[in-house]
Amino acid sequence: MKNPIQGFKQFIMRGNVVDLAVGVVIGAAFGTLVTSLVTDVLTPLIGAIAKVPDFSGLYFTLNESKFMYGNFFNALISFMIVATAIYFFVVTPLNALIARTKREEKELPAQTPEDIVLLREIRDSLRK
């Protein structure tokens, strides 16, 4: 039976677990950055144009219930900024890299069966 501590250590040291942890930390930091951008820069800018300085104060009342649709606007703006940033700074460059890699693979000459036979003969003669 395997030592539970050793098994846990192997699980934690896997590359994908560490990558996931780094991604979560970077994502949280990026979320804080975007929230600040929306709250401190974009919302006042849009508010100056729309004559509403802060969306979080926008609401309507129905049967004595407050519907805070201004907070929803702030969250919607934040989501759109995150989606735009991810598309232009992650998805687009990654797609370009994948396309370049595929193009380079196509440019490599394919080995024919005669090449493989010749390489095997060379390998066998070097073993002797």
ABEGO torsion letter per residue (X at the ends): XBBAAAAAAAAAABAAAAAAAAAAAAAAAAAAAAAAAAAAAAAAAAAAAAGBABAAABBBBBGGBBBBAAAAAAAAAAAAAAAAAAAAAAAAAAAAAAAAAAAAAAABBBBBAAAAAAAAAAAAAAAX
